[in-house]
Amino acid sequence: MSPDQLRIAPTTDAADGRERQRRSIRHAQAQLAAFVRSSADDVAEAAHAAEAALRSALSSGAGVERVSAELEVSPRALRAIADGSVPLRSLHPDDRLRFS
């Protein structure tokens, strides 16, 4: 690798990492929106997909505070959903869909 390539590589890697984090957070945002719109037919699947997307966003390296801020979810709630201590389905806006 030439000296120029060495100077560029870390910047490119960091930029790639930030882009992966942004994509992961956007995906979590989309999955949360789908969960909120879900019906009785797809609430379980939507909740599972949103929980997985939240865990993925948190493991992307973005950090709890950043993911929390971008999703407008408190860090404490985000951690509780991600670790499974609070099932996302229990937070559905339609009371009838909170529990099966």
Residue pairs with C-beta under 8 A, 6 or more apart in sequence:
1 9
17 61
20 60
20 61
21 57
21 60
21 61
21 62
21 66
24 53
24 56
24 57
24 60
24 62
25 57
25 60
25 62
25 66
25 67
25 70
25 71
27 53
27 56
27 57
28 50
28 53
28 54
28 56
28 57
28 67
28 71
29 70
29 71
30 53
31 46
31 49
31 50
31 52
31 53
31 54
32 50
32 53
32 54
32 71
32 73
34 46
34 49
34 50
35 43
35 46
35 47
35 49
35 50
35 88
35 92
36 92
36 93
37 46
38 45
38 46
38 47
38 92
38 97
39 97
40 96
40 97
43 89
43 92
43 97
44 89
44 100
47 87
47 88
47 89
47 92
50 88
51 81
51 82
51 84
51 87
51 88
54 67
54 71
54 78
54 81
54 82
54 88
55 82
57 67
57 71
58 64
58 67
58 78
58 82
64 75
64 78
64 79
65 75
67 73
67 78
68 74
68 75
68 78
71 78
73 81
77 86
80 86
81 87
81 88
81 91
89 97
89 98
89 99
89 100
90 98
90 99
91 98
92 98
